[in-house]
Amino acid sequence: MDDLASPVTGTYSDAPREPLITLIEARDVVRLLLHFAKTHSHDSDEERDAYALATDLAGRLPSE
């Protein structure tokens, strides 16, 4: 078995880790993406992608 096919092993710290993004920050991202997507005419791929991403992320966030 070559090195690339070997399973990855290691030790992990027991120390608590901070989230990459907080719930408050995630909700703010969704709000801003929706604002961007709704205030434009959806003429560009970026605007459609922003709306799709915002609705996907919003669906994953806890309700409270």
Buried (B, 14 or more C-beta within 10 A) or exposed (E): EEEEEEEEEEEEEEEEEEEEEEEEEBBEBBEEBBEBBEEBEEEEEEBEEBBEBBEEBBEEEEEE
